């Protein structure tokens, strides 16, 4: 499961990041009651999305720190599951990170590392890092790459050069994985790009070793999405997989129908401006709305031979 959880902040001031809006005396009036509600909302979403089986891995973005993840798995009913945490602070000015929790009864973590994008002059790009982790699942190895690419705030072209640069980092990583072995790769995240955008197209273009297939494109382009902007659904939260995972005759595998958007009615509300429903978000601008997130979760089903 991948989920942009929309500003999952605690109520404590981090002097190293710009989290002042999400403090009890900040612009958002973010307090313990609202934070507790957010924890329970995320718990409810994760459990409901898994239907009969809780997701083995829940990748997330817009998470402030490891502490909020510890609250999520220890201070909600997720406590009855054996979840582990992968998290490191990123260079993002607001302090929001990509991370994941994983069910240790279903999969074991082999290793992980964060890739920090750099500017042309070698300095650190002030954005989210890329999380690369390896898991052992059903006697097979899964390579998982979690992303939250720079925003399009200010228009579709805003941040495009940075997104293209990060796309190249991810593509090189996939080439490295598949040159060493026929690795089974899952790339997920909020790309702030649609499957038709050039930075996504370049990622899925054939390279020397890896063949990557965007399941989100074939399944959802023109048929819905994970995020709604001015009344139009966009598929910016995506799952991209390696051909070896699609064509596997042993171990882990998936198919075109393996991806789905979790759009349960409790995650939606009536759009006050445009016809139809929109994600039931935590905030509308600066006004507390009491919802879940401005994105819908996306899930990928993996099976094992």
Backbone as CSV, one residue per row, in Angstrom:
resi,resn,N_x,N_y,N_z,CA_x,CA_y,CA_z,C_x,C_y,C_z
1,UNK,0.843,-1.189,0.000,0.000,0.000,0.000,0.881,1.242,0.000
2,UNK,0.525,2.227,-0.838,1.164,3.532,-0.771,0.105,4.564,-0.445
3,UNK,0.475,5.515,0.453,-0.495,6.510,0.889,0.219,7.819,1.206
4,UNK,-0.179,8.882,0.496,0.221,10.222,0.889,-0.718,10.628,2.022
5,UNK,-0.195,10.727,3.235,-1.040,10.870,4.417,-1.297,12.328,4.808
6,UNK,-0.939,13.259,3.981,-1.250,14.688,4.137,-0.851,15.258,5.504
7,UNK,0.362,15.730,5.562,0.809,16.490,6.744,0.635,15.734,8.059
8,UNK,1.294,14.588,8.144,1.234,13.774,9.363,2.302,14.298,10.327
9,UNK,1.948,15.383,11.031,2.846,16.041,11.978,2.453,15.692,13.407
10,UNK,3.447,15.713,14.304,3.132,15.688,15.729,2.863,17.122,16.182
11,UNK,2.711,17.342,17.489,2.384,18.681,17.984,3.590,19.367,18.617
12,UNK,4.772,18.785,18.439,5.987,19.311,19.068,6.812,20.109,18.061
13,UNK,7.444,21.135,18.525,8.256,21.998,17.675,9.600,21.345,17.379
14,UNK,9.911,21.211,16.088,11.231,20.755,15.660,12.000,21.987,15.207
15,UNK,13.024,22.347,15.952,13.756,23.580,15.670,14.563,23.510,14.377
16,UNK,14.715,22.307,13.811,15.516,22.145,12.595,14.681,22.203,11.318
17,UNK,13.343,22.219,11.449,12.476,22.236,10.271,11.391,23.293,10.430
18,UNK,10.739,23.589,9.322,9.682,24.590,9.319,8.333,23.909,9.570
19,UNK,8.094,23.554,10.825,6.836,22.900,11.192,5.928,23.812,12.017
20,UNK,6.206,25.114,11.981,5.510,26.036,12.879,4.004,26.094,12.642
21,UNK,3.576,25.867,11.411,2.129,25.911,11.150,1.398,24.808,11.909
22,UNK,2.073,23.656,12.092,1.434,22.505,12.726,1.869,22.385,14.185
23,UNK,1.574,23.429,14.936,1.784,23.466,16.372,0.490,23.962,17.018
24,UNK,0.279,23.693,18.302,-0.966,24.140,18.941,-1.236,25.635,18.796
25,UNK,-0.184,26.459,18.769,-0.373,27.896,18.607,-0.037,28.355,17.189
26,UNK,0.092,27.402,16.265,0.413,27.717,14.887,-0.817,28.036,14.061
27,UNK,-0.582,28.328,12.793,-1.660,28.745,11.899,-2.755,27.690,11.773
28,UNK,-2.371,26.394,11.825,-3.334,25.310,11.668,-4.002,24.892,12.987
29,UNK,-3.532,25.462,14.107,-4.076,25.083,15.421,-4.070,23.562,15.582
30,UNK,-2.910,22.984,15.286,-2.761,21.525,15.339,-2.529,21.120,16.789
31,UNK,-3.486,20.404,17.382,-3.400,20.067,18.795,-3.493,18.558,18.998
32,UNK,-3.432,18.144,20.268,-3.409,16.707,20.546,-4.687,16.012,20.085
33,UNK,-5.819,16.648,20.246,-7.088,16.043,19.833,-7.099,15.782,18.330
34,UNK,-6.642,16.754,17.567,-6.610,16.584,16.108,-5.552,15.553,15.706
35,UNK,-4.433,15.563,16.394,-3.387,14.569,16.119,-3.883,13.158,16.428
36,UNK,-4.544,12.984,17.543,-5.097,11.679,17.906,-6.123,11.214,16.878
37,UNK,-6.939,12.146,16.398,-7.895,11.804,15.352,-7.220,11.352,14.073
38,UNK,-6.100,12.000,13.755,-5.339,11.620,12.555,-4.787,10.200,12.698
39,UNK,-4.255,9.871,13.862,-3.745,8.520,14.106,-4.836,7.476,13.864
40,UNK,-5.995,7.702,14.441,-7.083,6.733,14.307,-7.610,6.670,12.880
41,UNK,-7.590,7.796,12.171,-8.010,7.801,10.770,-7.077,6.957,9.910
42,UNK,-5.771,7.092,10.149,-4.806,6.315,9.379,-4.919,4.832,9.712
43,UNK,-5.084,4.520,10.989,-5.292,3.124,11.383,-6.511,2.549,10.662
44,UNK,-7.606,3.270,10.698,-8.846,2.789,10.078,-8.647,2.550,8.582
45,UNK,-7.940,3.464,7.924,-7.721,3.340,6.484,-6.867,2.125,6.152
46,UNK,-5.792,1.928,6.884,-4.891,0.801,6.617,-5.614,-0.529,6.786
47,UNK,-6.360,-0.670,7.869,-7.057,-1.928,8.132,-8.150,-2.165,7.090
48,UNK,-8.911,-1.120,6.770,-9.995,-1.286,5.804,-9.468,-1.569,4.401
49,UNK,-8.351,-0.951,4.040,-7.785,-1.158,2.704,-7.353,-2.598,2.492
50,UNK,-6.878,-3.240,3.556,-6.426,-4.615,3.441,-7.542,-5.624,3.368
51,UNK,-8.770,-5.176,3.643,-9.936,-6.050,3.646,-9.697,-7.222,4.594
52,UNK,-9.546,-8.420,4.079,-9.399,-9.588,4.949,-7.982,-9.772,5.460
53,UNK,-7.027,-9.053,4.865,-5.625,-9.229,5.251,-4.952,-7.865,5.285
54,UNK,-4.366,-7.521,6.411,-3.727,-6.203,6.537,-2.552,-6.113,5.564
55,UNK,-2.335,-4.958,4.933,-1.202,-4.835,4.001,0.120,-5.208,4.676
56,UNK,0.937,-5.954,3.960,2.226,-6.370,4.510,3.200,-5.207,4.614
57,UNK,3.119,-4.281,3.660,3.975,-3.096,3.657,3.094,-1.884,3.379
58,UNK,3.246,-0.857,4.194,2.527,0.405,3.981,3.577,1.494,3.812
59,UNK,3.781,1.940,2.572,4.704,3.036,2.290,3.927,4.345,2.370
60,UNK,4.567,5.381,2.907,3.882,6.655,3.124,4.786,7.823,2.781
61,UNK,4.161,8.959,2.532,4.896,10.216,2.424,4.140,11.298,3.172
62,UNK,4.798,12.440,3.357,4.324,13.554,4.192,4.245,13.145,5.659
63,UNK,5.261,12.423,6.118,5.371,11.991,7.513,6.497,12.794,8.167
64,UNK,6.223,13.391,9.323,7.210,14.293,9.918,8.421,13.573,10.485
65,UNK,8.208,12.478,11.221,9.337,11.857,11.908,8.994,10.427,12.327
66,UNK,9.963,9.764,12.901,9.771,8.386,13.353,8.783,8.312,14.512
67,UNK,8.725,9.364,15.315,7.852,9.366,16.488,6.385,9.193,16.116
68,UNK,5.933,9.838,15.038,4.524,9.706,14.664,4.228,8.289,14.162
69,UNK,5.220,7.647,13.550,5.044,6.258,13.116,4.971,5.326,14.318
70,UNK,5.778,5.608,15.332,5.701,4.812,16.561,4.333,4.967,17.218
71,UNK,3.790,6.175,17.223,2.442,6.375,17.756,1.411,5.614,16.931
72,UNK,1.601,5.590,15.618,0.650,4.897,14.747,0.611,3.399,15.024
73,UNK,1.768,2.781,15.231,1.773,1.326,15.384,1.663,0.868,16.838
74,UNK,1.871,1.788,17.785,1.799,1.396,19.198,0.623,2.010,19.953
75,UNK,0.043,3.096,19.441,-1.047,3.769,20.151,-2.386,3.660,19.442
76,UNK,-2.462,2.779,18.436,-3.727,2.413,17.804,-3.826,0.894,17.842
77,UNK,-4.899,0.371,17.275,-5.068,-1.082,17.263,-4.129,-1.794,16.293
78,UNK,-3.263,-1.029,15.610,-2.191,-1.685,14.853,-1.229,-2.393,15.796
79,UNK,-1.339,-2.098,17.072,-0.480,-2.717,18.079,-0.564,-4.237,18.058
80,UNK,-1.714,-4.781,17.662,-1.864,-6.238,17.674,-1.133,-6.911,16.520
81,UNK,-0.608,-6.087,15.587,0.213,-6.623,14.501,1.683,-6.348,14.831
82,UNK,2.554,-7.023,14.141,3.988,-6.889,14.432,4.649,-5.993,13.382
83,UNK,4.377,-4.699,13.469,4.914,-3.771,12.475,6.280,-3.235,12.879
84,UNK,7.182,-3.197,11.904,8.454,-2.517,12.044,8.428,-1.217,11.264
85,UNK,9.446,-0.385,11.468,9.494,0.958,10.878,10.795,1.135,10.096
86,UNK,10.690,1.774,8.924,11.863,2.271,8.199,11.652,3.762,7.993
87,UNK,12.505,4.566,8.592,12.384,6.020,8.486,13.723,6.683,8.755
88,UNK,14.003,7.723,7.960,15.103,8.649,8.242,14.649,10.046,7.849
89,UNK,15.141,11.051,8.548,14.806,12.437,8.215,15.424,12.818,6.869
90,UNK,14.658,13.587,6.091,15.108,14.020,4.771,15.485,15.495,4.807
91,UNK,16.075,16.021,3.717,16.449,17.445,3.682,15.271,18.378,3.427
92,UNK,14.062,17.866,3.311,12.908,18.705,3.009,12.768,19.819,4.059
93,UNK,12.586,21.063,3.641,12.525,22.170,4.611,11.406,22.024,5.642
94,UNK,10.294,21.417,5.248,9.179,21.246,6.178,9.356,20.009,7.057
95,UNK,10.344,19.188,6.727,10.598,18.004,7.535,9.690,16.841,7.239
96,UNK,9.066,16.825,6.056,8.207,15.690,5.708,9.009,14.673,4.900
97,UNK,8.789,13.395,5.212,9.654,12.333,4.704,8.861,11.218,4.042
98,UNK,9.588,10.382,3.274,9.051,9.103,2.812,9.529,8.022,3.775
99,UNK,8.702,7.008,3.967,9.009,5.988,4.963,8.100,4.796,4.724
100,UNK,8.192,3.801,5.573,7.272,2.676,5.484,7.191,1.974,6.828
101,UNK,6.090,1.239,7.000,5.969,0.268,8.079,5.735,-1.085,7.415
102,UNK,6.187,-2.155,8.048,6.060,-3.475,7.441,5.705,-4.504,8.511
103,UNK,4.888,-5.457,8.118,4.447,-6.521,9.013,5.538,-7.588,9.069
104,UNK,6.192,-7.697,10.212,7.325,-8.608,10.345,6.911,-10.074,10.315
105,UNK,5.615,-10.341,10.445,5.147,-11.720,10.337,4.970,-12.140,8.886
106,UNK,4.917,-11.162,7.981,4.708,-11.455,6.565,5.967,-11.258,5.732
107,UNK,6.878,-10.398,6.181,8.076,-10.121,5.402,9.201,-9.703,6.334
108,UNK,10.411,-9.906,5.889,11.578,-9.525,6.690,12.412,-8.516,5.913
109,UNK,12.865,-7.494,6.612,13.677,-6.448,6.002,15.117,-6.930,5.879
110,UNK,15.658,-6.891,4.666,17.053,-7.267,4.424,17.960,-6.059,4.626
111,UNK,17.595,-4.960,3.986,18.415,-3.744,4.077,17.607,-2.568,3.554
112,UNK,18.107,-1.366,3.836,17.512,-0.165,3.246,18.557,0.937,3.216
113,UNK,18.342,1.885,2.334,19.160,3.095,2.306,18.360,4.209,1.634
114,UNK,18.712,5.427,1.970,18.067,6.600,1.391,19.007,7.247,0.381
115,UNK,18.476,7.604,-0.770,19.232,8.313,-1.792,18.823,9.781,-1.739
116,UNK,19.788,10.663,-1.548,19.524,12.095,-1.409,19.858,12.780,-2.728
117,UNK,18.871,13.366,-3.423,19.150,14.068,-4.681,20.060,15.267,-4.467
118,UNK,20.905,15.535,-5.461,21.856,16.642,-5.383,21.602,17.640,-6.506
119,UNK,21.916,18.903,-6.237,21.908,19.919,-7.280,23.111,19.726,-8.196
120,UNK,23.121,20.474,-9.295,24.226,20.360,-10.251,25.568,20.721,-9.626
121,UNK,25.550,21.580,-8.608,26.809,21.981,-7.972,27.220,21.045,-6.841
122,UNK,26.482,19.934,-6.680,26.838,18.945,-5.673,26.227,19.176,-4.311
123,UNK,25.499,20.272,-4.152,24.835,20.530,-2.873,23.542,19.714,-2.788
124,UNK,23.063,19.530,-1.573,21.862,18.733,-1.338,20.623,19.468,-1.820
125,UNK,19.803,18.792,-2.601,18.530,19.349,-3.031,17.551,19.277,-1.864
126,UNK,16.935,20.396,-1.540,16.042,20.460,-0.379,14.689,19.853,-0.738
127,UNK,14.659,18.549,-0.798,13.434,17.834,-1.103,13.476,16.487,-0.406
128,UNK,12.467,15.655,-0.679,12.420,14.356,-0.030,13.451,13.396,-0.625
129,UNK,14.008,12.563,0.232,14.924,11.523,-0.228,14.125,10.390,-0.874
130,UNK,14.840,9.507,-1.543,14.252,8.303,-2.147,14.589,7.128,-1.240
131,UNK,13.608,6.357,-0.873,13.821,5.202,0.003,13.926,3.935,-0.838
132,UNK,15.056,3.242,-0.716,15.261,1.959,-1.386,15.422,0.881,-0.318
133,UNK,14.530,-0.086,-0.313,14.592,-1.165,0.671,14.471,-2.520,-0.026
134,UNK,15.039,-3.531,0.621,14.961,-4.910,0.131,14.270,-5.764,1.188
135,UNK,13.320,-6.573,0.739,12.578,-7.444,1.637,12.646,-8.892,1.167
136,UNK,12.566,-9.786,2.145,12.412,-11.207,1.856,10.960,-11.561,2.123
137,UNK,10.257,-11.975,1.073,8.840,-12.306,1.162,8.597,-13.616,0.427
138,UNK,8.026,-14.588,1.114,7.693,-15.880,0.491,8.901,-16.474,-0.225
139,UNK,10.047,-16.454,0.434,11.292,-17.011,-0.108,11.741,-16.340,-1.394
140,UNK,11.336,-15.097,-1.578,11.752,-14.320,-2.741,12.210,-12.948,-2.251
141,UNK,12.945,-12.230,-3.108,13.451,-10.908,-2.747,12.695,-9.834,-3.517
142,UNK,12.221,-8.835,-2.794,11.528,-7.704,-3.395,12.331,-6.438,-3.169
143,UNK,12.567,-5.686,-4.253,13.235,-4.389,-4.192,12.152,-3.310,-4.267
144,UNK,12.024,-2.512,-3.225,10.962,-1.505,-3.139,11.570,-0.111,-3.092
145,UNK,11.100,0.768,-3.983,11.606,2.136,-4.086,10.437,3.088,-3.867
146,UNK,10.524,3.896,-2.812,9.426,4.787,-2.423,9.811,6.236,-2.715
147,UNK,8.878,6.979,-3.308,9.161,8.327,-3.803,8.121,9.344,-3.341
148,UNK,8.574,10.590,-3.246,7.680,11.750,-3.167,8.384,12.875,-3.898
149,UNK,8.068,13.013,-5.183,8.792,13.948,-6.043,8.349,15.390,-5.797
150,UNK,9.182,16.376,-6.199,8.860,17.782,-5.960,7.496,18.187,-6.502
151,UNK,6.880,19.134,-5.812,5.508,19.542,-6.071,5.360,20.283,-7.399
152,UNK,4.116,20.276,-7.893,3.753,21.085,-9.054,3.126,22.404,-8.632
153,UNK,3.213,22.742,-7.354,2.630,23.992,-6.877,3.178,25.157,-7.682
154,UNK,2.274,25.940,-8.234,2.678,27.018,-9.121,2.495,26.660,-10.578
155,UNK,1.984,25.429,-10.844,1.738,25.009,-12.218,2.454,23.720,-12.535
156,UNK,2.017,23.051,-13.614,2.551,21.733,-13.958,4.050,21.764,-14.227
157,UNK,4.565,22.915,-14.712,5.985,22.995,-15.037,6.849,23.240,-13.804
158,UNK,6.223,23.665,-12.713,6.988,23.942,-11.495,7.623,22.657,-10.975
159,UNK,8.927,22.670,-10.796,9.636,21.498,-10.294,9.885,20.421,-11.320
160,UNK,9.516,20.645,-12.573,9.644,19.581,-13.585,11.097,19.156,-13.782
161,UNK,12.012,20.104,-13.796,13.428,19.757,-13.976,13.915,18.879,-12.827
162,UNK,13.473,19.187,-11.611,13.865,18.377,-10.460,13.244,16.984,-10.534
163,UNK,11.981,16.912,-10.945,11.338,15.597,-11.072,12.030,14.758,-12.146
164,UNK,12.433,15.389,-13.226,13.139,14.663,-14.283,14.486,14.154,-13.785
165,UNK,15.168,14.968,-13.003,16.456,14.561,-12.453,16.289,13.373,-11.505
166,UNK,15.264,13.419,-10.646,15.033,12.328,-9.705,14.585,11.075,-10.447
167,UNK,13.821,11.241,-11.519,13.452,10.101,-12.356,14.700,9.389,-12.868
168,UNK,15.709,10.159,-13.256,16.963,9.554,-13.721,17.681,8.794,-12.621
169,UNK,17.629,9.301,-11.395,18.242,8.595,-10.262,17.563,7.249,-10.051
170,UNK,16.228,7.257,-10.085,15.476,6.013,-9.893,15.762,5.033,-11.024
171,UNK,15.831,5.537,-12.247,16.097,4.662,-13.390,17.492,4.033,-13.282
172,UNK,18.470,4.823,-12.890,19.826,4.284,-12.726,19.872,3.236,-11.621
173,UNK,19.134,3.472,-10.550,19.069,2.490,-9.470,18.473,1.179,-9.968
174,UNK,17.407,1.265,-10.739,16.784,0.052,-11.277,17.726,-0.688,-12.219
175,UNK,18.450,0.058,-13.044,19.443,-0.568,-13.924,20.511,-1.288,-13.114
176,UNK,20.929,-0.664,-12.021,21.943,-1.276,-11.159,21.428,-2.570,-10.543
177,UNK,20.175,-2.567,-10.103,19.580,-3.764,-9.496,19.499,-4.898,-10.508
178,UNK,19.015,-4.591,-11.700,18.777,-5.646,-12.685,20.052,-6.093,-13.395
179,UNK,21.109,-5.269,-13.356,22.368,-5.710,-13.952,23.043,-6.755,-13.074
180,UNK,22.800,-6.673,-11.770,23.394,-7.634,-10.842,22.585,-8.920,-10.745
181,UNK,21.276,-8.819,-10.916,20.394,-9.984,-10.842,19.082,-9.618,-11.503
182,UNK,18.279,-10.607,-11.773,16.963,-10.325,-12.355,16.020,-9.931,-11.218
183,UNK,16.283,-8.771,-10.660,15.571,-8.338,-9.476,14.121,-8.005,-9.734
184,UNK,13.295,-8.290,-8.754,11.873,-7.951,-8.808,11.685,-6.619,-8.094
185,UNK,11.258,-5.621,-8.874,11.249,-4.234,-8.408,9.825,-3.699,-8.368
186,UNK,9.510,-2.981,-7.285,8.282,-2.200,-7.191,8.679,-0.763,-6.885
187,UNK,8.240,0.168,-7.729,8.438,1.597,-7.512,7.073,2.197,-7.205
188,UNK,6.976,2.913,-6.105,5.693,3.525,-5.762,5.918,4.922,-5.235
189,UNK,4.841,5.692,-5.145,4.974,7.012,-4.557,4.007,8.020,-5.123
190,UNK,4.109,9.227,-4.564,3.437,10.399,-5.102,4.462,11.083,-5.995
191,UNK,4.253,10.952,-7.308,5.230,11.448,-8.261,4.964,12.893,-8.672
192,UNK,3.817,13.443,-8.251,3.416,14.775,-8.703,3.516,14.891,-10.219
193,UNK,3.339,13.785,-10.891,3.327,13.690,-12.346,2.321,12.608,-12.724
194,UNK,1.698,12.763,-13.857,0.786,11.733,-14.347,1.563,10.729,-15.197
195,UNK,0.987,9.558,-15.472,1.699,8.588,-16.312,2.061,9.106,-17.691
196,UNK,1.383,10.164,-18.162,1.674,10.719,-19.484,2.819,11.729,-19.471
197,UNK,3.229,12.179,-18.298,4.280,13.193,-18.237,5.638,12.601,-18.604
198,UNK,6.496,13.452,-19.177,7.761,12.967,-19.738,8.672,12.350,-18.676
199,UNK,8.632,12.863,-17.430,9.511,12.324,-16.397,9.103,10.908,-15.995
200,UNK,7.836,10.568,-16.143,7.384,9.195,-15.908,7.646,8.344,-17.141
201,UNK,7.399,8.916,-18.311,7.659,8.184,-19.562,9.127,7.788,-19.667
202,UNK,10.024,8.682,-19.284,11.454,8.365,-19.382,11.840,7.265,-18.408
203,UNK,11.127,7.188,-17.279,11.410,6.138,-16.309,11.043,4.767,-16.854
204,UNK,9.942,4.712,-17.590,9.466,3.418,-18.090,9.973,3.094,-19.495
205,UNK,10.756,3.990,-20.095,11.356,3.685,-21.392,12.402,2.589,-21.224
206,UNK,12.561,1.754,-22.219,13.518,0.652,-22.144,14.929,1.180,-21.927
207,UNK,15.646,0.499,-21.063,17.047,0.840,-20.800,17.892,-0.404,-21.009
208,UNK,19.148,-0.300,-20.624,20.075,-1.391,-20.916,19.691,-2.683,-20.207
209,UNK,19.153,-2.593,-19.008,18.845,-3.807,-18.261,17.379,-3.906,-17.844
210,UNK,16.816,-2.813,-17.314,15.501,-2.912,-16.693,14.380,-2.573,-17.666
211,UNK,13.299,-3.319,-17.582,12.062,-3.017,-18.276,11.029,-2.751,-17.195
212,UNK,10.514,-1.535,-17.174,9.582,-1.128,-16.143,8.207,-0.876,-16.748
213,UNK,7.182,-1.329,-16.055,5.808,-1.257,-16.548,4.983,-0.451,-15.552
214,UNK,4.342,0.596,-16.042,3.513,1.435,-15.185,2.100,0.858,-15.134
215,UNK,1.789,0.139,-14.067,0.473,-0.461,-13.928,-0.613,0.598,-13.803
216,UNK,-0.271,1.744,-13.266,-1.248,2.812,-13.078,-1.742,3.350,-14.416
217,UNK,-0.869,3.347,-15.414,-1.242,3.886,-16.719,-2.312,3.029,-17.371
218,UNK,-2.072,1.740,-17.453,-3.004,0.867,-18.153,-4.332,0.734,-17.430
219,UNK,-4.299,0.891,-16.106,-5.485,0.626,-15.301,-6.361,1.854,-15.088
220,UNK,-5.736,3.041,-14.980,-6.501,4.178,-14.494,-6.468,5.441,-15.347
221,UNK,-5.639,5.515,-16.358,-5.632,6.732,-17.165,-6.992,6.901,-17.837
222,UNK,-7.617,8.038,-17.587,-8.928,8.314,-18.140,-10.073,7.652,-17.404
223,UNK,-9.776,6.959,-16.308,-10.812,6.206,-15.606,-10.879,6.558,-14.113
224,UNK,-10.214,7.607,-13.695,-10.218,7.968,-12.285,-8.831,8.334,-11.841
225,UNK,-8.625,8.386,-10.543,-7.316,8.745,-10.043,-7.264,8.736,-8.536
226,UNK,-6.115,9.142,-8.020,-5.872,9.143,-6.580,-5.942,10.535,-5.971
227,UNK,-6.003,11.555,-6.820,-5.961,12.942,-6.361,-6.856,13.763,-7.276
228,UNK,-7.588,14.713,-6.696,-8.526,15.511,-7.500,-8.121,16.972,-7.454
229,UNK,-7.986,17.551,-8.629,-7.586,18.946,-8.746,-8.568,19.666,-9.652
230,UNK,-9.254,20.659,-9.088,-10.238,21.445,-9.819,-11.240,20.564,-10.557
231,UNK,-11.730,19.561,-9.839,-12.788,18.713,-10.361,-12.337,17.576,-11.251
232,UNK,-11.045,17.485,-11.524,-10.523,16.427,-12.407,-9.636,15.471,-11.608
233,UNK,-9.889,14.170,-11.752,-9.068,13.166,-11.082,-7.751,12.982,-11.836
234,UNK,-6.667,12.853,-11.074,-5.339,12.612,-11.641,-4.708,11.412,-10.952
235,UNK,-3.968,10.620,-11.726,-3.303,9.442,-11.170,-1.837,9.780,-10.907
236,UNK,-1.585,10.527,-9.812,-0.201,10.906,-9.513,0.431,9.979,-8.471
237,UNK,-0.381,9.158,-7.815,0.141,8.131,-6.902,0.129,6.817,-7.677
238,UNK,1.306,6.260,-7.920,1.403,5.182,-8.901,2.234,4.003,-8.393
239,UNK,2.023,2.876,-9.076,2.861,1.693,-8.906,3.468,1.331,-10.256
240,UNK,4.783,1.221,-10.281,5.535,0.817,-11.463,6.334,-0.424,-11.079
241,UNK,6.288,-1.456,-11.909,6.950,-2.714,-11.546,7.875,-3.170,-12.667
242,UNK,8.818,-4.018,-12.308,9.728,-4.577,-13.303,9.040,-5.705,-14.067
243,UNK,9.484,-5.903,-15.298,8.933,-6.986,-16.105,9.129,-8.342,-15.466
244,UNK,10.200,-8.498,-14.701,10.462,-9.776,-14.045,9.391,-10.109,-13.012
245,UNK,8.748,-9.101,-12.448,7.671,-9.336,-11.491,6.371,-9.684,-12.215
246,UNK,6.214,-9.154,-13.431,5.005,-9.440,-14.225,5.059,-10.820,-14.862
247,UNK,6.231,-11.261,-15.213,6.365,-12.494,-15.988,6.932,-13.648,-15.176
248,UNK,6.889,-13.538,-13.879,7.518,-14.542,-13.024,6.754,-15.864,-13.040
249,UNK,7.495,-16.955,-13.146,6.882,-18.290,-13.072,7.134,-18.924,-11.713
250,UNK,7.907,-18.244,-10.867,8.140,-18.728,-9.512,8.323,-17.531,-8.586
251,UNK,7.982,-17.704,-7.336,8.120,-16.627,-6.368,7.053,-15.562,-6.553
252,UNK,7.405,-14.332,-6.194,6.453,-13.228,-6.241,6.096,-12.845,-7.669
253,UNK,4.849,-12.469,-7.866,4.416,-11.984,-9.171,3.186,-11.106,-9.003
254,UNK,2.878,-10.344,-10.046,1.666,-9.524,-10.074,1.169,-9.462,-11.504
255,UNK,0.095,-8.693,-11.730,-0.502,-8.593,-13.064,-1.118,-7.206,-13.228
256,UNK,-1.617,-6.908,-14.418,-2.203,-5.603,-14.695,-3.341,-5.281,-13.747
257,UNK,-4.087,-6.311,-13.344,-5.233,-6.102,-12.456,-4.818,-6.055,-10.988
258,UNK,-3.515,-6.140,-10.705,-3.050,-6.188,-9.323,-3.101,-4.864,-8.601
259,UNK,-3.261,-3.752,-9.340,-3.291,-2.429,-8.723,-4.736,-1.968,-8.556
260,UNK,-4.994,-1.268,-7.453,-6.326,-0.693,-7.256,-6.222,0.529,-6.349
261,UNK,-7.127,1.457,-6.574,-7.277,2.623,-5.708,-8.288,2.259,-4.631
262,UNK,-7.949,2.545,-3.389,-8.904,2.314,-2.308,-9.751,3.579,-2.148
263,UNK,-10.970,3.506,-2.635,-11.844,4.685,-2.656,-13.141,4.425,-1.892
264,UNK,-13.005,3.814,-0.722,-14.161,3.567,0.127,-14.899,4.873,0.407
265,UNK,-16.238,4.836,0.516,-17.015,6.075,0.732,-16.556,6.904,1.926
266,UNK,-16.025,6.269,2.978,-15.637,7.064,4.140,-14.415,7.935,3.876
267,UNK,-13.682,7.681,2.769,-12.526,8.494,2.402,-12.897,9.651,1.481
268,UNK,-14.182,9.780,1.158,-14.637,10.773,0.184,-15.682,11.695,0.799
269,UNK,-15.810,12.877,0.211,-16.883,13.804,0.555,-17.322,14.529,-0.713
270,UNK,-18.463,15.145,-0.663,-18.968,15.875,-1.819,-18.089,17.081,-2.085
271,UNK,-17.683,17.244,-3.338,-16.888,18.404,-3.723,-17.787,19.644,-3.659
272,UNK,-17.407,20.658,-2.870,-18.280,21.815,-2.719,-18.322,22.733,-3.939
273,UNK,-17.397,22.542,-4.870,-17.309,23.438,-6.026,-17.649,22.724,-7.333
274,UNK,-17.096,21.517,-7.519,-17.266,20.796,-8.771,-18.162,19.573,-8.556
275,UNK,-18.834,19.108,-9.596,-19.695,17.924,-9.446,-18.885,16.695,-9.033
276,UNK,-19.470,15.854,-8.191,-18.821,14.608,-7.797,-18.183,14.688,-6.428
277,UNK,-17.464,13.619,-6.086,-16.793,13.510,-4.793,-15.321,13.843,-4.903
278,UNK,-14.735,14.147,-3.776,-13.315,14.465,-3.694,-12.764,13.833,-2.414
279,UNK,-11.471,13.592,-2.290,-10.950,13.026,-1.054,-11.308,13.867,0.174
280,UNK,-11.673,13.183,1.240,-12.049,13.807,2.508,-10.760,14.155,3.247
281,UNK,-10.310,15.372,3.104,-8.989,15.752,3.552,-8.994,16.268,4.984
282,UNK,-7.793,16.326,5.567,-7.659,16.799,6.948,-7.893,18.298,7.044
283,UNK,-7.357,19.050,6.094,-7.535,20.496,6.059,-8.007,20.921,4.673
284,UNK,-8.828,21.979,4.660,-9.132,22.689,3.424,-8.516,24.073,3.562
285,UNK,-7.379,24.256,2.932,-6.635,25.480,3.165,-6.184,25.515,4.612
286,UNK,-6.586,26.567,5.327,-6.232,26.683,6.741,-7.361,26.229,7.663
287,UNK,-8.446,25.739,7.085,-9.591,25.331,7.903,-9.549,23.834,8.163
288,UNK,-9.635,23.459,9.435,-9.645,22.051,9.809,-10.914,21.390,9.295
289,UNK,-10.743,20.270,8.577,-11.867,19.577,7.947,-12.156,18.232,8.614
290,UNK,-11.194,17.715,9.385,-11.415,16.493,10.143,-11.375,15.208,9.344
291,UNK,-10.850,15.270,8.107,-10.840,14.083,7.263,-9.547,13.298,7.338
292,UNK,-9.280,12.554,6.280,-8.194,11.576,6.258,-6.967,12.094,5.516
293,UNK,-7.123,12.412,4.242,-6.010,12.886,3.421,-6.571,13.479,2.140
294,UNK,-5.765,14.305,1.483,-6.173,14.839,0.178,-5.834,13.875,-0.955
295,UNK,-5.258,12.723,-0.629,-4.994,11.669,-1.604,-5.742,10.402,-1.189
296,UNK,-5.989,9.524,-2.153,-6.512,8.192,-1.858,-5.358,7.193,-1.857
297,UNK,-5.430,6.165,-1.022,-4.383,5.131,-1.036,-4.451,4.298,-2.316
298,UNK,-3.291,3.789,-2.692,-3.191,2.890,-3.846,-2.559,1.587,-3.370
299,UNK,-3.105,0.468,-3.829,-2.621,-0.843,-3.378,-2.163,-1.687,-4.546
300,UNK,-1.192,-2.550,-4.272,-0.700,-3.512,-5.253,-0.750,-4.900,-4.620
301,UNK,-1.428,-5.812,-5.278,-1.500,-7.197,-4.804,-0.355,-8.009,-5.398
302,UNK,0.404,-8.643,-4.532,1.436,-9.580,-4.943,1.006,-10.990,-4.533
303,UNK,1.215,-11.926,-5.422,0.959,-13.340,-5.101,2.264,-14.081,-5.223
304,UNK,2.278,-15.319,-4.748,3.497,-16.132,-4.792,3.174,-17.519,-5.304
305,UNK,3.978,-18.001,-6.241,3.815,-19.364,-6.763,4.402,-20.343,-5.747
